[in-house]
Amino acid sequence: MSQLTFEGHRPLKNNRSFVTLMLAQAISNLGDWLHLLAILTLVGIRWNTTPWEITFVTLSAALPILRSCISLRRWGNDSTDIKGCTS
């Protein structure tokens, strides 16, 4: 019989679907980070930008997330818990 923990559920590390999902998410996060690093390097070296311009590029990458948070709050979905969106 398998080892049971909290209220009769198996540990997540034994759940193959969960482990696959977390591994895929980790690979995706690494790809996102490398993509941002490549863009910042390209902007910084290719066009000889200042640190302020590189900061602007970084903030521009965050604008879609900020816009979606504002839109969800405007539609009255306050019950939706969105990471990074605070009231």
N, C-alpha and C positions, 0 to 999 in steps of 0.2 A: 504494500500500500504506500502511496506517496506521502511525503511529509506535508502536514497541514499546518497552516499558521493562522493569523488573524481571521477569526470567524470562518474557518474552514476553507480558506482560499490558499492555493499554492503560491509559492514565492514567484515574483515576476521574472526573475532570472531563469526560471524553468519554462516560461511561456515563450515558445519559439516565435510566434507572431509579434509579440511585444519586443523581443530582442532584435528581430529583423527590422522593425519600425525604428527603434532607437539607433541602430547602426546606420540605417539609411538617412536618418535625420542628422546624425553626426557628420556623415560624408557630405550631405547637402550644406550644412553650416560651414564646413571647411571650404567648400567650393565658393560659397558666398563671400567668405573672408578673403580668399585669394583673388576673387573678382574685384572686390573693392581695393585691395592692395595694388593690383595691376592698373586699375584706373588712376589711382592717386600717383603711382609711379609714372605712368604715361603723361599725365597732366603736369607733374612736377618737372620731369626731365625734358620732355619733348618741347614744351612751350615756355620753359624757364619762368614758372609762376612763383609768386610770393607765397609765404605761408598763409596769408589771409585768403588768397584765391583757392588754395588747397582746402582750407577750412570750409569755404563756400561750396566746393564740390561735395565734401562729406555731408554737409547739411542738406544739400540738394537731394542726396540719396535717401534721406530720412523724411522728406516731404510727403511722399505717398502714404507712409504709415501715419503721420500726423493728420493728414487729410481724412483718412478713413476713420480715425478715432473721433474726429470732430463730427463727421457725417453720422456715425452711429449714435453719438450722444444727441445730435439734433433730432434724429428720428425717434428718440425716446426709449432707446434700448439700454436704459440705465442698469437693468438687471444683468446685462451681458458683461461678464468679467473679461476684460481685454487687458492683457499684459502690457503695461506701459501707458495705458489710458487712464488717467486719474481725473476725478471730477473737480 
